[in-house]
Amino acid sequence: MRPMLGPVLLLLPLGFLIALPVTTVLVRLGHRAGALDSAGSVGHVKTLRSIPNIGGIAIAAATLGPLLAGLAMLTFAGDSIADLPIVGPSLASHAARLGSERTTWWLIVLGGLVLHVTGVLDDRRPLGPWTKFGIQLAVAAGVVIAADLRLVTALDRFGPMGTATSAVVTVVWIVAVCNAINFLDNMDGLAGGVAAIAAAVFLAATILNGQWFVAAAFALLCGGLLGFLTLNVPPARIFMGDGGSLLVGWMLAALTVRTTFVDPNDPAFALGTAWYGVLMPLVVLAVPMYDLVSVSLLRIVQGRSPLVGDQQHLSHRLVWLGLSKRASVVVIWALTAATGVGGIVLGSLAPWQAVMVGAQTGCILFVLGLLEAGARRRLQAAAEAEKAG
């Protein structure tokens, strides 16, 4: 098993070395072609900047490019794959096992490609929030059904109803994560940094449990995001756009579904045997999911569509507290790392320890909520004072 560690880790710098030069070229190309930050759908509140928003192409090149090349090689080389000089017998033994999962991986990659193209098109000419949502839902449902890609497969013991429930939960998870990363893409370096941290945590988890194919995909994603971030951290020279955020959300969601986080039948399983280990992705992605839920509720309370963007995200609300935009981004990065570190060991903990990890995550989100409520009261008081004056 361990001979695969080196090749998987090499994919991390490979993703970086693909994304960095492509991102650099896209900065120049974006300015020349006028592919700059756009207003988005009707009602979307944002401050436009003369910065290209096609950086998602670099992330796609670094992530989907090598995956497509590997799948094509596996598909067309067949049994002769061990004879290829870049593969060798040790890797070929694992590649042979991947053959049985080839269809699933093709569907994951093609699903990511569809959402990437959807996002790129939307960045140039808005498709509308409900159209994008419908495409996400259709792609997620299609892949879940065609590839039998499901969370909580333990529900299968309850028959067709359990299987259907598992499929619905999986579709909801995929669409939620896609939108969480899309919503988080509202400040320089924010979505890319959070996603890179989450991908690194999931990479460590899949290495620990020996899921080398999933680990390879996470390594490419993490490396690609780091390469993109070199030109996206404040002050950004390029944005990932919807073409990047939808793809990144899809990959994080689909790959976590593909990951085994707990195995109650194997006492030696690295990530543990406790059932609550399946909650690891929710803990790792707690901060972006908090932003998704909180900003959606705010919009609904205000009588607005939860899918139409504004300036009320977690990052903006931290700025209301007096933080600079850069500090707000760093705080959210740090909080994501804090929940991620707790999440990676969840399934191996005793019940009382798992409760502590859950309490830690809950306290982080609770404190954020209290701080934000105070900020909103201050803003409302200032607005009322201005009207009265």
C-alpha positions in Angstrom: 0.0 0.0 0.0 2.7 2.5 1.0 4.5 2.5 -2.4 1.5 4.6 -3.6 2.3 7.4 -1.1 5.1 8.9 -3.2 3.2 9.1 -6.5 0.1 10.5 -4.7 2.2 13.2 -3.0 3.9 14.1 -6.3 0.5 15.0 -7.7 0.4 17.9 -5.2 3.2 19.9 -6.8 2.0 18.7 -10.2 -1.3 20.4 -9.7 0.5 23.5 -8.5 2.9 23.6 -11.5 0.0 23.2 -13.9 -2.2 25.9 -12.3 0.5 28.6 -11.7 1.6 29.2 -15.3 -2.0 28.7 -16.6 -3.2 31.3 -14.1 -0.5 33.7 -15.1 -1.5 33.4 -18.8 -5.2 33.8 -17.9 -4.5 37.1 -16.1 -3.1 38.6 -19.3 -5.6 36.9 -21.6 -8.5 38.0 -19.4 -7.5 41.7 -19.7 -7.0 41.4 -23.4 -10.3 39.6 -24.1 -12.2 41.8 -21.6 -13.2 38.7 -19.6 -13.4 40.7 -16.4 -15.5 40.6 -13.2 -19.2 40.8 -14.2 -22.4 42.0 -12.5 -24.0 38.6 -12.4 -27.7 38.0 -12.2 -30.3 40.7 -11.9 -30.4 41.9 -8.3 -26.9 40.7 -7.5 -25.2 43.3 -5.2 -21.5 43.6 -5.7 -18.7 46.0 -6.4 -17.2 45.4 -9.8 -13.4 45.4 -10.3 -11.4 45.3 -13.5 -10.0 41.9 -12.7 -10.3 38.7 -14.9 -12.8 36.2 -13.5 -11.6 33.2 -15.6 -9.2 31.7 -13.0 -11.4 28.6 -12.7 -9.9 27.4 -16.0 -6.5 27.0 -14.3 -8.1 25.0 -11.5 -9.8 22.8 -14.0 -6.6 22.3 -16.0 -4.7 21.2 -12.9 -7.5 19.0 -11.5 -9.5 17.6 -14.4 -6.7 17.6 -16.9 -4.5 14.9 -15.2 -7.6 12.9 -14.1 -8.8 12.8 -17.7 -5.3 11.8 -18.9 -5.1 9.0 -16.3 -8.6 7.7 -17.1 -7.9 7.8 -20.9 -4.6 5.9 -20.3 -6.4 3.3 -18.2 -9.2 3.0 -20.8 -7.1 2.6 -23.9 -4.0 0.9 -22.5 -6.0 -1.8 -20.9 -4.0 -4.8 -19.7 -0.8 -3.4 -21.2 -0.7 -0.5 -18.7 2.0 -2.2 -16.7 4.3 -2.0 -19.8 4.2 1.8 -19.8 7.4 3.3 -18.4 5.6 5.9 -16.4 3.5 3.3 -14.6 5.4 0.2 -13.7 4.2 -3.0 -12.0 3.6 -1.5 -8.5 1.3 1.1 -9.8 -0.3 -1.3 -12.4 -1.6 -3.5 -9.6 -3.6 -0.6 -8.2 -4.6 0.6 -11.7 -6.1 -2.8 -12.4 -8.3 -2.4 -9.3 -9.3 1.0 -10.5 -10.7 -0.6 -13.7 -13.8 -1.8 -11.8 -14.4 1.8 -10.7 -13.6 3.4 -14.0 -17.2 4.3 -14.9 -17.7 6.1 -11.6 -14.5 8.2 -12.0 -15.5 9.1 -15.6 -18.8 10.3 -14.3 -17.2 12.3 -11.5 -14.8 14.0 -13.9 -17.5 14.7 -16.6 -19.8 16.0 -13.9 -17.1 18.5 -12.9 -16.5 19.4 -16.5 -20.2 20.2 -17.0 -20.4 22.4 -13.9 -17.1 24.1 -14.9 -18.4 25.0 -18.3 -21.7 26.1 -16.8 -19.9 28.5 -14.5 -17.6 29.8 -17.3 -20.7 30.6 -19.4 -22.5 32.2 -16.5 -19.4 34.4 -15.8 -19.8 35.8 -19.4 -23.6 36.0 -19.6 -25.6 35.3 -16.5 -27.8 32.1 -16.8 -29.9 33.1 -13.8 -29.6 31.6 -10.3 -32.4 29.0 -10.7 -31.0 27.8 -14.0 -27.6 27.2 -12.4 -29.3 25.5 -9.4 -31.3 23.3 -11.8 -28.1 22.3 -13.6 -26.3 21.5 -10.3 -29.3 19.4 -9.2 -29.5 17.5 -12.6 -25.8 16.8 -12.7 -25.7 15.6 -9.0 -28.8 13.4 -9.4 -27.5 12.0 -12.7 -24.1 11.0 -11.3 -25.6 9.7 -8.1 -28.0 7.4 -10.0 -25.7 6.4 -12.8 -22.6 5.7 -10.6 -24.5 4.6 -7.5 -22.5 7.2 -5.7 -24.1 7.5 -2.3 -23.5 8.6 1.3 -24.7 6.6 4.3 -24.9 3.3 2.4 -25.8 1.7 5.7 -29.4 2.8 5.0 -29.5 0.0 2.3 -30.4 -2.4 5.0 -33.9 -0.8 5.0 -34.5 -1.8 1.4 -35.4 0.5 -1.5 -36.7 3.3 0.7 -33.3 3.3 2.5 -31.4 3.3 -0.7 -33.6 6.2 -2.1 -33.1 8.2 1.1 -29.3 7.7 0.8 -29.4 8.9 -2.8 -31.4 12.0 -1.9 -29.1 12.9 1.0 -26.2 12.6 -1.3 -27.7 14.9 -3.9 -28.5 17.5 -1.2 -24.9 17.2 0.1 -23.4 17.8 -3.4 -25.6 20.7 -4.2 -25.1 22.3 -0.8 -21.3 22.1 -1.0 -21.3 23.5 -4.6 -23.3 26.5 -3.4 -21.3 26.9 -0.2 -18.1 27.3 -2.1 -19.8 29.5 -4.7 -21.3 31.7 -1.9 -17.8 31.9 -0.2 -16.2 33.3 -3.4 -16.7 36.9 -2.4 -13.3 38.2 -1.2 -9.8 37.8 -2.5 -8.4 34.4 -1.7 -11.3 33.3 0.5 -12.9 30.4 -1.4 -9.6 29.2 -2.8 -8.0 29.2 0.6 -10.8 27.5 2.4 -11.1 24.9 -0.3 -7.4 24.2 -0.3 -7.4 23.7 3.5 -10.4 21.4 3.3 -8.8 19.5 0.4 -5.5 19.1 2.4 -7.4 17.7 5.4 -9.3 15.2 3.2 -6.0 14.3 1.4 -4.5 13.4 4.8 -7.6 11.3 5.7 -7.6 9.4 2.4 -3.8 8.7 2.7 -4.4 7.4 6.2 -7.1 5.0 5.1 -5.2 4.0 1.9 -7.8 5.3 -0.6 -5.1 6.2 -3.1 -7.3 7.1 -6.1 -9.4 9.6 -4.0 -6.2 10.9 -2.4 -4.7 11.5 -5.9 -7.7 13.6 -6.9 -7.6 15.6 -3.6 -3.8 16.1 -4.2 -4.4 17.5 -7.6 -7.2 19.7 -6.3 -5.2 21.1 -3.4 -2.1 21.7 -5.6 -4.2 23.4 -8.3 -5.9 25.7 -5.7 -2.5 26.6 -4.3 -1.2 27.5 -7.7 -4.2 29.6 -8.4 -4.0 31.3 -5.0 -0.5 32.7 -5.8 -2.4 35.3 -7.9 -5.7 35.3 -6.1 -4.6 36.2 -2.5 -5.1 39.9 -1.6 -4.7 42.0 -3.7 -6.1 39.5 -6.3 -5.0 39.7 -9.9 -7.6 37.1 -11.0 -10.8 35.6 -9.7 -11.9 31.9 -10.0 -15.4 32.9 -11.0 -18.3 30.5 -11.0 -16.3 28.4 -13.5 -14.0 27.7 -10.5 -16.2 27.8 -7.5 -18.8 25.3 -8.9 -16.0 22.9 -10.0 -14.2 23.1 -6.6 -17.5 22.6 -4.8 -18.3 19.6 -7.0 -14.9 18.0 -6.5 -15.0 18.4 -2.7 -18.5 17.0 -2.5 -18.1 14.1 -4.9 -14.8 13.1 -3.5 -16.0 13.1 0.1 -18.9 10.9 -1.0 -16.3 8.6 -2.6 -14.3 8.5 0.7 -14.7 5.9 3.3 -14.6 7.7 6.7 -15.5 4.8 8.9 -15.4 1.0 8.8 -17.1 -0.7 11.7 -16.0 -4.1 10.5 -12.2 -3.3 10.6 -10.9 -2.6 14.1 -7.6 -1.5 12.5 -9.2 1.1 10.1 -7.1 4.2 10.4 -10.0 6.7 10.5 -11.9 4.7 13.1 -14.9 2.4 13.5 -17.4 4.7 15.2 -20.5 5.6 13.2 -20.2 9.3 13.8 -17.0 9.3 11.7 -19.3 9.8 8.7 -19.9 13.3 10.0 -16.2 14.3 9.3 -16.9 16.1 6.0 -19.6 18.2 7.8 -17.2 19.2 10.5 -14.4 20.0 8.1 -16.7 22.1 6.0 -18.6 23.6 8.9 -17.5 27.2 8.3 -18.5 27.4 4.6 -21.8 25.5 5.4 -22.4 28.0 8.2 -22.0 30.9 5.7 -24.4 29.2 3.3 -27.1 28.6 5.9 -26.8 32.0 7.6 -26.7 34.2 4.5 -29.6 32.2 3.0 -31.7 32.7 6.1 -30.9 36.4 6.1 -32.0 36.8 2.5 -35.2 34.8 3.1 -36.1 36.9 6.2 -35.5 40.0 4.1 -37.9 38.7 1.4 -35.2 38.1 -1.1 -34.1 35.0 -3.1 -31.5 33.0 -1.2 -29.7 32.4 -4.5 -29.1 36.1 -5.5 -25.8 37.4 -4.2 -25.3 40.3 -1.9 -22.8 41.7 0.6 -24.0 39.9 3.7 -21.7 36.9 3.8 -19.7 35.8 6.8 -16.7 37.6 5.4 -18.6 40.9 5.0 -20.1 40.5 8.5 -16.6 40.2 9.9 -15.7 43.4 8.2 -18.7 45.0 9.9 -17.0 44.1 13.2 -14.0 46.3 12.2 -11.7 43.7 10.6 -10.0 44.5 7.3 -10.9 42.4 4.3 -7.6 40.6 4.5 -8.0 39.9 8.2 -11.5 38.6 7.6 -10.1 36.1 5.0 -7.4 35.0 7.4 -9.8 34.5 10.2 -12.1 32.3 8.1 -9.0 30.3 6.9 -8.0 29.7 10.5 -11.5 28.7 11.6 -11.6 26.2 8.7 -8.3 24.8 9.8 -9.5 24.5 13.4 -12.6 22.6 12.5 -10.7 20.5 10.0 -8.1 19.3 12.5 -10.9 18.2 14.8 -12.8 16.5 12.1 -10.0 14.3 10.8 -9.9 12.1 14.0 -13.6 12.1 14.6 -14.3 8.4 13.8 -11.4 7.1 16.0 -12.6 9.0 19.1 -14.5 7.6 22.1 -18.1 8.9 22.2 -17.3 11.5 24.9 -14.3 12.8 22.9 -16.4 13.0 19.7 -18.9 15.1 21.7 -16.1 17.4 22.6 -15.1 17.8 19.0 -18.8 18.6 18.1 -19.0 21.0 21.0 -15.8 22.7 19.8 -17.2 23.1 16.3 -20.5 24.3 17.7 -18.8 26.9 19.9 -16.8 28.3 17.0 -20.0 28.8 15.0 -21.9 30.1 18.1 -19.3 32.7 18.8 -19.4 33.8 15.2 -23.1 34.1 15.4 -23.0 36.3 18.6 -20.3 38.6 17.1 -22.3 39.0 13.9 -25.5 39.7 15.8 -23.7 42.5 17.6 -22.3 43.9 14.4 -25.8 43.9 12.8 -27.2 45.8 15.8 -24.5 48.4 15.5 -25.1 48.9 11.8 -28.9 49.2 12.4 -28.3 51.7 15.2 -26.0 53.7 13.0 -28.5 53.7 10.2 -31.3 54.8 12.4 -29.2 57.6 13.9 -28.3 58.8 10.4 -32.0 58.9 9.5 -32.9 60.7 12.7 -30.0 63.2 12.2 
